[in-house]
Amino acid sequence: MKIEFKYLKFSFFVLSLLISFSVYPQNESLGEMFELAKMKSGLKNKRISSTDPTVGNRDHLEPFSPGEKRTIANINGTGVINHIWITIAPPPGELSRNDIIIRMYWDGNEYPSVESPIGPFFGQGWNERYNYASLTLSAGPEEGTGLSSYFAMPFEKGARIEIENQTDKTINAFYFYVDYLEMAELPEEMGRFHAWYNHTLSEALPEGETEWALTGEWKPNTQTDRNYTFINTKGKGHFVGINYYVHSPTPMWYGEGDDMWFIDGETTPSLIGTGTEDFFNTSWCPKEPFSHPHFGYPRVNSDIGWLGRTHVYRFFINDPIFFETEVKGTIETGHNNNLTLDLSTVAYWYQDSAVMLPNAPTKEQRQPKPFINHMDMHRWRDAWRKANGNDPQLWGNELKN
């Protein structure tokens, strides 16, 4: 029996409610809770999980060897994944979730439209664990070890989720749920979910790290091709979010970089921001934890200035960025790309068809950089003293003549 599309329309409003993403609300005056109470037809809940097939209590997959790939969900037909939950043993510190890869394939494609280290995808940077909560993704409690997604992920001709162990250790236990709705056909204009992890070690300017004009003149950015790229795709769709992980090797503020968007073939960006913290809805160089359903700072550095690691996120729930033929989303690494930063991102978007992603960074390329510590600073001080005459009473902030 053919599904009544008026009920499907309501059901997909509920799906969008799970990620609180609705560009054209059904009934703004009555609100989302009103829509949640409406009855639906033609939908069937389905689940694939790591439950013990003997009905015992070994509710996890058997160990993954280093280098091994496993398909954890292989779904035929049409539907929408609306919930994923994962936890893994050993925990971070013993087993790096930066080297466990999650891939998702839609509609029988041989290439993934989601590819990311599993930690960064769910909001856990580097090889760390900390609690994180947004409307779409979360990690925690128990220090970020329960990983959840509420993104709606439609498919028409099947879906497959693959896990690859790129660590040099065995995954002893992998627990998961993949919940989805089975249906006869998708409503019109349902996009395909995409997520792409990128990483770079950015390069300072030839004249050095001139941030805040402390060591050299500030100059305008005339080479936007040096910006860091977090999304670059062709087709029709809309961008809905980003997790941004930055490790700064300097105490200088890392966030003077502006976001710049090249939409539908533009050579000059039509959307230009005013600073990294502004792009993420914050202000004045923050370094305090903050959590909002749409944006926040779940991990901030506790070092001097802005030295160290910071994770910031933003989801474009009510303000997605639309594109008709292509989009390139970029951000400067410091004003005019003047800083050396260890930077990685996971971008999330919907597109009219499932497309191939840009090449993924290799394990070697994405390895976290070590922390700068007090001994490094003392070596810097020693080099500075010798470069400034080696006076035995140099304090450290005298200006060179």
Secondary structure, 3 states (H helix, E strand, C coil): CCCCHHHHHHHHHHHHHHCCCCCCCCCCCCCHHHHHCCCCCCCEEEEEECCCCCCCCCCCECCECCCCEEEEEEECCCEEEEEEEEEEECCCCCCCHHHEEEEEEECCCCCCCEEEEHHHHHCCCCCCCCCEECCCEEECCCCCCCEEECCCEEECCCEEEEEEECCCCCECEEEEEEEEEECCCCCCCCCEEEEEEEEEECCCECCECCHHHCCCCCCCCCCHHHCEEEEEEECCEEEEEEEEEEEECCCCCCCCCCEEEEECCCCCCCEECCCHHHHCCCCCCCCCCEECCCEEEEECCCCCCCCEEEEEEEECCCCCEEECCEEEEEECCCHHHCCCCEEEEEEEEEECCCCCCCCCCCCCCCCCCCCCCHHHHHHHHHHHHHHCCCCCCCCCCCCCC
